[in-house]
Amino acid sequence: MAPTPLIATPQLLELLQGLHAQSTTQESSLKWGTLPAQCSDEFDTLMRDKFIALDQDKCELVYHLLRSINAKTVVEAGTSFGVSTIYLALAVAQNLARDGDGQGRVIATEKEPSKASQAQANWARAGSEIEGVIDLRVGDLRDTLTRDLGVVDFVLLDIWTPLALPALKLVQPHLRRGAIIMTDNTLKAGAGYEDLFAYIDAEGSGFRRITLPYEGGLDMIVYQ
Ligand SMILES: C[S@@+](CC[C@H](N)C(=O)[O-])C[C@H]1O[C@@H](n2cnc3c(N)ncnc32)[C@H](O)[C@@H]1O
């Protein structure tokens, strides 16, 4: 069995396995090339009951990075049913416990109220350690990320591609030097990220990135 970086109870690991399995089953029935444009009403309607969770190996990498950089303030753009949020919250809670420091949170954002409710139910199953560090903001992230972010250590951009750059621009003034931003499906959905990557790759942007060889491509961006 492959090693996992997670420090978690068997119950939590089992919960995560089950959530990932549900997400994978749902996604396997989607025909991505034939879907309506991201951010259209039709697309949002179709996705209202879908997890579209970040793959398990990517979630584990994200958790590992958060433990490594001792991240305590994290922004998640796109929460859905809260699967990746569990990894973010576990890492933040463990970083806070390691330092004996009570200041920290995962700012989770979800536009669809029904998805946000399901996320809260999943976090309740994950336990109070997880629930206690999540600041859930329900609504359009272009509104909910305009206030009270603090100094941000890590951003998970797991959102429809047209929203990735607007989300990054809202968080950018709050990033600490060395902050990490992860973005999913950067090869598979590369056309959707053209504006984000033009911004990141521009001379003097303050960002550098590498595309990691995960399924569909996973970009790791560092704010220099
Ligand atoms: C790819 S899913 C997130 C998956 C989640 N990170 C996980 O791993 O479980 C993207 C989510 O972003 C949400 N979303 C779309 N537009 C949004 C907006 N304008 N503001 C906030 N959330 C939005 C969608 O409803 C969807 O649930």
The ligand as an SDF file (V2000), in Angstrom:
LIG
                    3D

 27 29  0  0  0  0  0  0  0  0999 V2000
  -14.3890   21.7560   -8.6120 C   0  0  0  0  0  0  0  0  0  0  0  0
  -15.6320   22.1250   -7.4750 S   0  0  0  0  0  0  0  0  0  0  0  0
  -14.7500   22.1820   -5.9240 C   0  0  0  0  0  0  0  0  0  0  0  0
  -14.3690   20.8430   -5.3830 C   0  0  0  0  0  0  0  0  0  0  0  0
  -13.7780   20.8600   -3.9950 C   0  0  0  0  0  0  0  0  0  0  0  0
  -12.6010   21.7060   -3.9380 N   0  0  0  0  0  0  0  0  0  0  0  0
  -13.4110   19.4720   -3.5410 C   0  0  0  0  0  0  0  0  0  0  0  0
  -12.2890   19.0260   -3.8060 O   0  0  0  0  0  0  0  0  0  0  0  0
  -14.2590   18.8010   -2.9360 O   0  0  0  0  0  0  0  0  0  0  0  0
  -15.9230   23.8380   -7.7650 C   0  0  0  0  0  0  0  0  0  0  0  0
  -17.0380   24.4210   -6.9270 C   0  0  0  0  0  0  0  0  0  0  0  0
  -17.0360   25.8330   -7.0910 O   0  0  0  0  0  0  0  0  0  0  0  0
  -18.3550   26.2900   -6.9460 C   0  0  0  0  0  0  0  0  0  0  0  0
  -18.5070   27.6270   -7.5460 N   0  0  0  0  0  0  0  0  0  0  0  0
  -18.7660   27.9180   -8.8540 C   0  0  0  0  0  0  0  0  0  0  0  0
  -18.8490   29.2430   -9.0400 N   0  0  0  0  0  0  0  0  0  0  0  0
  -18.6060   29.8150   -7.8330 C   0  0  0  0  0  0  0  0  0  0  0  0
  -18.5630   31.1670   -7.3810 C   0  0  0  0  0  0  0  0  0  0  0  0
  -18.7620   32.1950   -8.2170 N   0  0  0  0  0  0  0  0  0  0  0  0
  -18.3130   31.3970   -6.0660 N   0  0  0  0  0  0  0  0  0  0  0  0
  -18.1010   30.3530   -5.2030 C   0  0  0  0  0  0  0  0  0  0  0  0
  -18.1520   29.0540   -5.5840 N   0  0  0  0  0  0  0  0  0  0  0  0
  -18.4060   28.7820   -6.8730 C   0  0  0  0  0  0  0  0  0  0  0  0
  -19.1830   25.2450   -7.6440 C   0  0  0  0  0  0  0  0  0  0  0  0
  -20.5360   25.2810   -7.2260 O   0  0  0  0  0  0  0  0  0  0  0  0
  -18.4430   23.9540   -7.3040 C   0  0  0  0  0  0  0  0  0  0  0  0
  -19.0660   23.3080   -6.2270 O   0  0  0  0  0  0  0  0  0  0  0  0
  1  2  1  0
  2  3  1  0
  2 10  1  0
  3  4  1  0
  4  5  1  0
  5  6  1  0
  5  7  1  0
  7  8  2  0
  7  9  1  0
 10 11  1  0
 11 12  1  0
 11 26  1  0
 12 13  1  0
 13 14  1  0
 13 24  1  0
 14 15  1  0
 14 23  1  0
 15 16  2  0
 16 17  1  0
 17 18  1  0
 17 23  2  0
 18 19  1  0
 18 20  2  0
 20 21  1  0
 21 22  2  0
 22 23  1  0
 24 25  1  0
 24 26  1  0
 26 27  1  0
M  CHG  2   2   1   9  -1
M  END
$$$$
